[in-house]
Amino acid sequence: MNIVIIGAGTMGSGIAQVCAMAGHSVILYDLQASALQKAKIEIEKNLDKGIERGKIDPLVKKSVMKIIQYSDRFEDLKGDLLIEAIVEKLEVKSELFQKLAGQNPETSILATNTSSIPITQIAAQVPNPERVVGIHFFNPAHIMKLVEIVSGVQTSEEVAAKAYSFVQDISKVPIHAKDAPGFIVNRVARHYYVEGLKILEENISTVEGIDKLLEASGFKMGPFRLMDLIGVDTNFSVTSSMYDLFHQDGKFRPSRIQKQKVDAGHFGRKSGKGFYNYD
């Protein structure tokens, strides 16, 4: 299968790596050549870690590095399955899919890695909306097994079934989710972050204290360590989106502290500083 990944950020590069490891031909696209170079370095680093831990054969690394093509040319974006992993904004995703539909056959599947935006809204202005589906990976994509398959109102059963089979083929665990804000995981997990931030706002405890308590309770990572891993900006964007989609329901209210972090460029691990320093 020829797969195109649009967006060479943390999620896009991780998805590209997973697809290539399953033997699929991959084009990883980004507007900026610097982002593509960074993605290539990150993929190689991930593979090297896998080799060090005895989970990846060195020959697999060689194959993956060879099979992924990097491009900043939009006209190259032609494939059987196109997955966008770009900014979490409805109008940007919808416009992208309209353009992709114009240079791909009707049989091509247009998939979105959105964390919270309803698939039906993204597909609304796209020609042949029945081929638009949600394939939502979790960060880090090359490690996390679960992937949500989300059908919009007009998504065909055939396309949803193909998406499900594709996820199984790349050794992930697919689950069907309804087309609702946040789907399953992000709707449930949102309060893990939001309530942690509220506790911080109310000076009940520190970032370190909240994380240590939850990790001692059995969680692998506290909310602040997890936000830094995901990306403070990405996490804030998803919370803001869900807050609006649930008509400003107070339980999804974005945090002013998190907003300040985003404004300061403290995005977490990827920027070297978030709720913790990574220098």
C-alpha positions in Angstrom: 0.0 0.0 0.0 1.3 3.5 -0.9 0.9 5.7 2.2 1.2 9.5 2.4 1.7 11.2 5.8 1.1 14.9 5.9 2.9 16.7 8.7 6.4 15.7 9.9 6.0 16.6 13.5 6.2 14.1 16.4 3.0 12.3 15.4 3.6 12.3 11.7 7.1 11.0 11.9 6.0 8.3 14.4 3.2 7.2 12.1 5.5 7.1 9.1 8.0 5.0 11.0 5.3 2.5 12.0 4.0 2.2 8.4 7.4 1.7 7.0 8.3 -1.0 9.6 5.2 -2.9 8.3 6.7 -2.7 4.8 4.5 0.0 3.3 5.8 2.6 0.9 5.7 5.9 2.7 5.9 9.6 1.7 6.3 11.9 4.6 5.4 15.5 3.7 5.9 18.8 5.3 6.0 22.4 4.1 9.3 23.0 5.8 12.5 21.1 4.7 13.9 21.6 8.2 10.9 19.7 9.7 11.6 16.8 7.4 15.3 16.7 8.3 14.3 16.7 12.0 11.8 13.9 11.4 14.4 11.8 9.7 16.8 12.2 12.6 14.1 11.4 15.1 13.0 8.2 13.2 16.6 7.0 13.1 17.0 7.7 16.8 13.8 5.7 17.6 15.1 2.8 15.6 18.5 2.9 17.2 16.8 2.7 20.7 14.8 -0.3 19.5 18.0 -2.0 18.3 19.7 -1.3 21.7 16.8 -2.9 23.5 16.8 -5.9 21.2 13.4 -5.2 19.9 14.4 -4.2 16.3 16.7 -6.0 13.9 19.4 -3.7 12.4 18.2 -4.8 9.0 14.8 -3.4 9.8 16.3 0.0 10.4 18.1 -0.1 7.1 14.8 -1.0 5.3 12.8 1.7 7.1 15.3 4.5 6.4 15.3 3.4 2.7 11.5 3.0 2.3 10.5 6.5 3.6 10.6 9.3 1.1 10.7 12.9 2.4 9.0 15.6 0.3 8.0 19.3 0.5 6.2 19.1 -2.8 2.4 19.0 -2.5 2.1 17.5 -5.9 3.8 14.4 -4.6 0.9 13.6 -2.3 -0.7 10.8 -4.1 -1.4 7.4 -2.6 -3.9 4.7 -1.5 -4.1 6.0 2.0 -3.3 9.7 3.0 -3.1 10.5 6.7 -2.9 14.0 8.0 -1.2 14.8 11.3 -1.3 18.6 11.1 -2.5 21.5 13.3 -5.7 20.8 15.3 -7.9 23.3 13.4 -11.0 22.3 11.5 -10.7 24.8 8.6 -7.1 23.8 8.0 -7.8 20.1 7.9 -10.9 20.5 5.7 -9.0 22.7 3.2 -6.2 20.2 3.1 -8.5 17.3 2.3 -10.3 19.3 -0.4 -6.9 19.8 -2.1 -5.9 16.2 -1.7 -9.2 15.1 -3.2 -8.4 17.1 -6.3 -5.3 15.2 -7.1 -6.2 11.7 -5.9 -8.7 9.1 -7.3 -12.0 8.6 -5.5 -10.7 5.2 -4.3 -8.0 6.9 -2.1 -8.8 7.0 1.6 -8.4 10.4 3.4 -7.7 9.8 7.0 -7.3 12.3 9.8 -5.3 11.8 13.0 -7.4 14.5 14.8 -7.7 14.1 18.6 -11.0 15.7 19.0 -12.6 17.3 15.9 -15.7 15.4 14.7 -14.9 13.5 11.4 -18.3 14.6 10.0 -17.3 18.3 10.2 -13.9 17.7 8.6 -15.5 15.7 5.7 -18.4 18.2 5.2 -16.8 20.1 2.3 -14.7 17.3 0.9 -15.7 15.6 -2.4 -16.8 12.0 -1.8 -16.9 12.4 2.0 -17.6 8.7 2.3 -13.8 8.1 2.0 -12.9 10.3 5.0 -12.2 8.5 8.2 -10.5 9.0 11.5 -7.4 7.0 12.3 -6.3 8.4 15.6 -2.9 7.3 16.9 -1.6 8.1 20.3 1.8 9.6 21.2 4.4 8.2 20.8 2.9 6.5 17.8 5.8 4.0 17.3 5.2 2.6 20.8 1.5 3.1 21.8 -0.6 0.2 20.5 -4.2 1.6 20.6 -5.6 3.4 17.5 -9.1 4.7 17.3 -11.0 4.2 14.0 -13.7 6.9 13.8 -16.5 7.0 11.2 -18.2 10.2 10.3 -21.9 10.3 9.3 -21.0 9.8 5.7 -18.0 7.4 6.1 -18.7 4.2 4.2 -18.5 0.9 6.0 -16.0 -0.3 3.5 -13.6 2.5 4.2 -14.0 2.0 8.0 -13.3 -1.7 7.5 -10.2 -1.0 5.4 -8.9 1.5 8.0 -9.4 -1.2 10.7 -7.5 -3.8 8.7 -4.7 -1.4 8.0 -4.2 -0.7 11.7 -4.1 -4.5 12.3 -1.6 -4.8 9.5 0.9 -2.4 11.1 0.7 -4.4 14.4 -1.5 -1.9 16.3 -4.8 -2.5 18.2 -7.8 -0.8 16.4 -11.0 0.1 18.2 -14.1 1.6 16.6 -15.3 4.9 18.2 -18.3 7.0 17.6 -17.9 10.4 16.0 -18.2 12.5 19.2 -15.8 15.3 20.5 -12.7 13.6 21.9 -13.9 10.2 20.8 -13.2 7.7 23.6 -9.7 8.1 25.0 -9.4 11.9 24.9 -12.8 12.5 26.4 -12.0 10.2 29.3 -8.4 11.3 29.7 -9.1 15.1 29.4 -9.9 15.4 33.1 -6.6 13.8 34.0 -5.0 16.9 32.7 -7.7 19.5 33.5 -8.1 18.5 37.1 -4.4 18.3 37.6 -4.1 21.9 36.2 -7.0 23.1 38.5 -5.2 21.7 41.5 -2.1 23.6 40.5 -4.1 26.8 39.9 -5.5 26.5 43.4 -2.0 26.0 44.9 -3.0 22.7 46.5 0.2 21.1 45.4 3.1 21.6 43.0 3.7 20.1 39.6 6.1 17.6 41.1 3.8 16.8 44.0 0.8 16.1 41.8 2.8 13.9 39.4 4.5 11.9 42.2 1.1 11.3 43.9 -0.5 10.0 40.8 2.5 7.9 39.7 2.5 6.4 43.2 -1.1 5.5 42.7 -0.3 3.4 39.7 -0.3 5.8 36.8 2.8 5.4 34.6 3.2 9.2 34.2 1.7 12.1 36.1 -0.4 14.6 34.1 2.4 17.2 33.8 5.0 14.7 32.6 2.5 13.4 30.2 1.6 16.8 28.8 5.3 17.5 28.3 5.6 14.3 26.4 2.5 14.9 24.2 3.3 18.6 23.8 1.8 21.3 26.0 0.6 23.2 22.9 -1.0 20.1 21.4 -2.7 19.2 24.7 -4.0 22.8 25.1 -5.3 22.8 21.6 -7.3 19.6 22.2 -8.7 20.9 25.4 -9.7 24.2 23.8 -11.3 22.3 20.9 -13.3 20.0 23.3 -14.3 23.0 25.4 -15.9 24.7 22.3 -17.4 21.4 21.0 -19.1 20.8 24.3 -20.5 24.4 24.3 -18.2 25.8 27.0 -19.0 23.1 29.5 -17.0 24.1 32.6 -15.5 20.7 33.1 -13.4 21.1 29.9 -12.3 24.6 30.7 -8.7 25.2 29.4 -6.2 26.3 32.1 -4.6 29.8 32.1 -1.4 28.3 33.4 -1.2 26.0 30.4 -2.0 28.9 28.1 0.9 30.9 29.5 3.2 28.0 28.8 2.0 27.9 25.2 2.5 31.7 24.9 6.0 31.4 26.2 6.9 28.6 23.8 7.3 26.1 26.6 5.9 23.1 24.7 7.5 20.3 26.7 10.2 17.8 25.6 10.2 19.0 22.0 11.1 22.6 22.9 13.4 21.7 25.9 11.1 23.2 28.4 7.5 22.7 29.6 6.3 22.0 33.1 9.8 20.5 33.5 13.2 21.5 32.0 14.9 19.1 29.6 18.1 20.9 28.9 
